[in-house]
Amino acid sequence: APPKAIPKTIENQREYDETTVDPNDEEVAFDEATDEFAPYFNRQTIPKILITTSDRPRGRTVRFCEQLSTVIPNSHVYYRRGLALKRIIPQCIARDFTDLIVINEDRKIPNGLLLSHLPDGPTAHFRMSSVRLRKEIKRKGKEPTEHIPEVILNNFTTRLGHSVGRMFASLFPHDPQFIGRQVATFHNQRDYIFFRFHRYIFKSEKKVGIQELGPRFTLKLRSLQKGTFDSKFGEYEWIHKRREMDTSRRKFHL
């Protein structure tokens, strides 16, 4: 019998992107050695994250921020109380924060995430959807422990995707504490980034299960800006323009 044909999917029919990263490329290695995340990957900085919100957040957004802070070690939740982001960023830098996360909401529902790497950027703005808090997840595990989780980044293949993946990686300390059996996964599929937080359950020497801890959410990159957040004069490295960019179902950017 002839061999079975591989089924066609949008993923394996993806249009080629000339910015797809080759890990052995000298130019890529140089960029990684000199970009804004190099101090983290060279172990010169320890991640310290400030999580804040849009002004006057509602209960669901508050609970989401609190749960996110249990996923990311050394993160602190602070409510802005009307303070402008431009005033918060210098204070963060002065207090040795390495990243700022802002959760935006619309009609009491978290719907946006702004991630700014300090002190020099870049700043990414994501649309956020499908947020599930811990109590909304079926068959969830016990509360997370304070162990440093393992981080898994899947399918960030282009130069843009590589930058976004490095941004996520730099939120977490370097050496995961495997005794905690916790893993944070950022899975990119068709430019949607699915976040899950699990615990490994070792049933025997050969059988391993996973137990979701929550929260879970989905991100879609809207823009990547050089430097820290600047709504007026910021220089954008990339902006998602639907009419110009979404011309093919097989064209992806991350």
C-alpha positions in Angstrom: 0.0 0.0 0.0 1.3 3.5 -0.7 2.3 5.5 2.3 -0.4 7.6 3.9 -0.3 11.2 2.8 0.4 13.8 5.5 -2.9 15.7 6.1 -2.8 19.3 5.0 -3.2 21.8 7.8 -2.9 25.6 8.0 0.3 25.1 10.0 2.2 22.8 7.6 1.0 24.9 4.6 2.2 28.1 6.2 3.7 30.7 3.9 7.5 31.0 4.2 8.7 34.0 6.2 12.2 35.2 5.4 12.7 36.3 9.0 12.4 32.8 10.3 15.2 32.4 12.9 18.1 30.0 12.5 19.6 29.5 16.0 23.0 28.9 14.4 23.0 32.2 12.4 25.8 34.5 13.4 23.6 37.6 13.0 21.0 36.1 15.3 23.7 35.3 17.9 25.0 38.9 17.7 21.5 40.3 18.1 20.9 38.1 21.1 24.2 39.1 22.7 23.4 42.8 22.3 19.6 43.2 22.6 17.7 44.6 25.6 17.3 41.1 27.1 21.0 40.2 27.0 21.6 41.3 30.7 18.9 38.8 31.8 20.2 35.9 29.7 23.7 36.7 30.9 22.4 36.4 34.4 23.3 40.0 35.2 19.8 40.9 36.4 17.2 39.1 38.5 13.6 39.4 37.3 11.4 41.7 39.5 8.0 42.3 38.0 5.4 45.0 38.8 1.8 44.0 37.9 -0.7 46.9 37.7 -4.0 47.7 36.1 -6.0 50.3 34.3 -7.5 52.8 36.7 -10.1 51.6 39.2 -10.1 47.9 38.3 -13.1 45.7 39.0 -13.1 42.5 41.0 -12.4 40.0 38.2 -9.4 42.0 37.0 -8.1 42.3 40.6 -8.4 38.5 41.1 -6.7 37.9 37.8 -3.7 40.1 38.8 -3.4 38.3 42.1 -3.4 34.9 40.5 -0.9 36.0 37.8 1.4 37.1 40.6 1.4 33.6 42.0 2.6 32.3 38.6 5.5 34.8 38.1 8.0 34.6 41.0 9.1 37.9 42.5 6.1 39.8 41.1 4.3 42.5 43.0 0.7 43.8 42.5 0.2 47.6 42.7 -3.0 49.5 42.0 -2.3 52.8 40.2 -5.0 55.0 41.8 -4.9 57.4 38.9 -1.1 57.6 38.5 0.0 57.9 34.8 2.1 55.1 33.4 4.8 57.6 32.4 5.2 58.4 36.1 5.2 54.8 37.2 8.0 53.7 34.8 10.8 55.9 36.3 9.7 54.8 39.8 9.9 51.1 38.7 13.4 51.6 37.3 14.5 53.3 40.5 13.3 50.4 42.5 15.1 47.8 40.3 12.0 46.4 38.6 12.9 44.6 35.4 9.4 44.5 33.8 6.0 46.2 34.1 2.8 44.4 33.3 -0.4 46.4 32.9 -3.8 44.6 32.7 -6.5 46.6 31.0 -10.2 45.8 31.2 -13.4 46.6 29.4 -16.8 46.2 31.0 -15.3 44.6 34.0 -13.5 41.9 31.9 -9.7 41.8 31.5 -9.1 42.4 27.7 -5.5 43.7 27.3 -2.0 43.1 28.5 0.9 45.6 28.1 4.4 44.3 28.8 7.3 46.7 29.1 10.8 45.5 29.7 12.8 47.9 31.8 14.8 50.1 31.6 15.1 50.3 27.8 12.1 48.5 26.4 10.8 47.1 24.2 7.0 47.3 25.0 4.5 44.8 23.7 0.7 45.4 23.6 -1.5 42.3 23.5 -5.2 41.8 23.1 -6.3 39.3 25.8 -9.2 36.9 25.6 -10.6 33.6 27.1 -9.5 34.5 30.6 -10.3 31.7 33.1 -9.6 32.2 36.8 -8.7 29.2 39.0 -12.2 28.6 40.3 -13.5 28.4 36.7 -11.1 25.6 35.7 -12.5 22.1 36.0 -10.5 19.4 37.8 -7.9 22.0 38.8 -5.0 21.1 41.1 -4.2 22.5 44.6 -3.0 26.1 44.9 0.4 26.7 43.3 3.5 26.6 45.5 6.2 29.2 45.6 8.6 27.1 43.6 10.1 28.6 40.5 8.3 27.1 37.5 9.8 25.6 34.3 9.0 27.8 31.3 8.1 26.3 27.9 7.9 28.5 24.7 6.5 26.8 21.7 6.6 27.9 18.0 8.1 31.4 18.2 9.9 31.1 14.9 10.3 34.5 13.2 12.5 37.4 14.4 9.4 39.1 15.8 8.3 35.8 17.5 11.8 35.3 18.8 11.7 38.8 20.5 8.3 38.1 22.0 9.5 34.7 23.3 12.6 36.3 24.9 10.3 38.9 26.5 8.2 36.1 28.2 11.3 34.1 29.2 12.8 37.1 30.9 9.9 37.4 33.3 10.9 34.2 35.1 14.1 33.4 37.2 16.7 31.2 35.4 16.8 28.1 37.5 13.4 26.3 37.8 12.9 24.3 41.0 11.9 21.0 39.5 10.9 19.7 42.9 7.8 22.0 42.6 6.8 20.2 39.3 5.2 23.4 38.0 5.4 24.6 34.4 4.3 27.8 32.6 3.6 27.3 28.9 3.3 30.0 26.2 2.2 28.1 23.1 2.0 30.1 19.8 -0.5 28.7 17.3 -1.5 30.8 14.2 -0.3 34.0 16.1 -2.5 33.3 19.1 -0.5 32.7 22.2 -2.1 30.3 24.6 -1.0 30.5 28.3 -1.4 27.5 30.6 0.0 26.8 34.1 0.3 23.1 35.0 1.7 20.8 37.6 3.3 17.4 36.7 1.8 14.4 38.4 4.1 11.4 38.5 1.8 8.3 38.6 4.7 5.8 38.2 8.2 5.7 36.7 6.7 5.6 33.2 3.4 7.5 33.6 3.2 11.2 34.0 0.0 13.3 34.1 -0.6 17.0 34.2 -2.9 19.0 36.3 -4.0 22.5 35.4 -3.5 25.1 38.1 -4.7 28.3 36.3 -5.2 31.0 35.5 -5.4 30.6 31.7 -5.7 33.2 28.9 -5.0 33.8 25.2 -2.9 36.7 23.8 -2.7 38.3 20.3 0.1 40.7 19.6 -1.2 44.2 18.6 2.1 46.1 18.6 5.8 46.1 19.6 7.3 49.4 20.5 10.9 50.4 20.9 11.8 51.7 24.4 9.3 51.9 27.3 5.7 52.9 26.9 5.1 56.2 25.0 1.7 56.7 23.5 2.6 59.9 21.7 6.1 59.6 20.4 6.9 55.9 20.6 8.7 54.3 17.7 7.0 51.1 16.7 8.9 48.0 15.5 5.7 46.3 14.4 2.0 47.1 14.4 -0.8 44.6 13.4 -2.7 46.2 10.5 -5.5 43.8 9.7 -6.4 45.0 6.2 -2.8 45.0 5.0 -1.5 41.9 6.9 -4.4 39.5 7.1 -4.6 38.8 3.4 -3.9 35.1 3.7 -5.0 32.5 6.2 -1.6 30.8 5.8 0.5 33.9 6.7 1.6 34.3 10.3 3.9 36.8 12.0 5.2 35.0 15.1 
